[in-house]
Amino acid sequence: MEVNLGDGKYVVGVHSGVVKGVTQYFLHNPFIFPHPYADGDARFTIQQLSLMAKASLEVFCVLKKVPSLIVTNDWFTALVAAYPKHGHFGEVFKVSYQRKLK
């Protein structure tokens, strides 16, 4: 899958599996994600964070599915919630951030 980021496009491999009935998706790009929490300067870290978030959301756009739950339990995934809330994916995820708890 191709993901636009800044002035470039990145190819991201998408791998999936099912564990106890839950489908999980894993993203792969050997340059941006050579291993978990790869060291780099500030620019590289921002590329990692941005690509992780945009690719995570783009997977669901390609699959034409809006998930009922996206786990973002680490600082590395913080932008996953911010991108759709600020309209970077149009109306696709609008329902996910407009729900109100009762």
C-alpha positions as CSV (number, residue, x, y, z in Angstrom):
1,M,0.0,0.0,0.0
2,E,1.3,3.5,-0.8
3,V,1.0,6.3,1.8
4,N,1.6,10.0,1.1
5,L,3.7,11.7,3.7
6,G,5.0,15.2,3.3
7,D,6.7,15.4,-0.1
8,G,7.0,11.7,-0.6
9,K,5.2,8.4,-0.9
10,Y,6.1,5.3,1.2
11,V,5.3,1.7,0.4
12,V,4.0,0.0,3.5
13,G,3.5,-3.8,3.7
14,V,0.3,-4.8,5.5
15,H,0.2,-8.1,7.3
16,S,-2.8,-9.5,9.2
17,G,-3.7,-12.4,11.4
18,V,-6.5,-13.5,13.7
19,V,-5.9,-14.2,17.4
20,K,-8.9,-15.5,19.4
21,G,-11.3,-14.1,16.8
22,V,-9.7,-10.6,16.7
23,T,-8.1,-9.5,13.4
24,Q,-4.8,-7.7,13.9
25,Y,-2.9,-5.7,11.3
26,F,0.8,-5.1,11.3
27,L,2.7,-2.5,9.2
28,H,6.1,-2.9,7.6
29,N,8.5,-0.6,5.9
30,P,12.2,-1.6,6.3
31,F,13.5,1.9,6.2
32,I,11.1,3.7,8.5
33,F,10.5,0.7,10.8
34,P,13.7,-1.3,10.7
35,H,13.0,-2.6,14.2
36,P,10.8,-1.5,17.1
37,Y,11.7,1.9,18.4
38,A,14.6,2.5,16.0
39,D,16.8,5.4,17.0
40,G,17.1,8.5,14.8
41,D,17.1,12.2,14.8
42,A,13.9,14.3,15.4
43,R,13.0,14.3,11.7
44,F,13.2,10.5,11.4
45,T,11.1,10.1,14.6
46,I,8.4,12.4,13.2
47,Q,8.5,10.4,9.9
48,Q,8.0,7.2,11.9
49,L,5.1,8.6,14.0
50,S,3.4,10.2,11.0
51,L,3.7,7.1,8.8
52,M,2.5,4.8,11.5
53,A,-0.6,6.9,12.1
54,K,-1.4,7.5,8.4
55,A,-0.7,4.0,7.3
56,S,-2.9,2.6,10.2
57,L,-5.8,4.7,9.0
58,E,-5.2,4.1,5.3
59,V,-5.4,0.3,5.8
60,F,-9.0,0.8,6.9
61,C,-9.8,3.1,4.0
62,V,-8.4,0.5,1.5
63,L,-10.4,-2.3,3.2
64,K,-13.5,0.0,3.3
65,K,-14.0,-0.7,7.0
66,V,-14.2,1.6,9.9
67,P,-13.0,-0.4,12.9
68,S,-15.0,-0.4,16.1
69,L,-11.8,-0.2,18.1
70,I,-8.2,1.0,17.5
71,V,-5.8,0.4,20.3
72,T,-3.4,3.4,20.8
73,N,-1.8,2.5,24.1
74,D,1.6,4.0,23.4
75,W,3.1,7.4,22.5
76,F,4.1,6.0,19.1
77,T,0.5,5.7,18.1
78,A,-0.8,9.0,19.4
79,L,-1.4,10.6,16.0
80,V,-3.7,7.8,15.0
81,A,-6.5,9.6,16.9
82,A,-5.4,13.1,15.9
83,Y,-5.4,12.7,12.1
84,P,-9.1,11.9,11.7
85,K,-10.2,14.3,14.4
86,H,-8.7,17.1,12.5
87,G,-10.2,16.0,9.1
88,H,-7.2,14.5,7.4
89,F,-9.3,11.5,6.2
90,G,-12.4,13.5,5.3
91,E,-15.6,12.0,6.6
92,V,-14.4,8.4,6.8
93,F,-13.7,8.3,10.5
94,K,-16.1,11.1,11.6
95,V,-18.4,8.7,13.4
96,S,-15.5,7.5,15.5
97,Y,-14.7,10.8,17.2
98,Q,-18.3,12.1,17.4
99,R,-19.6,9.4,19.6
100,K,-20.6,10.5,23.1
101,L,-20.4,8.3,26.1
102,K,-23.7,7.9,27.9
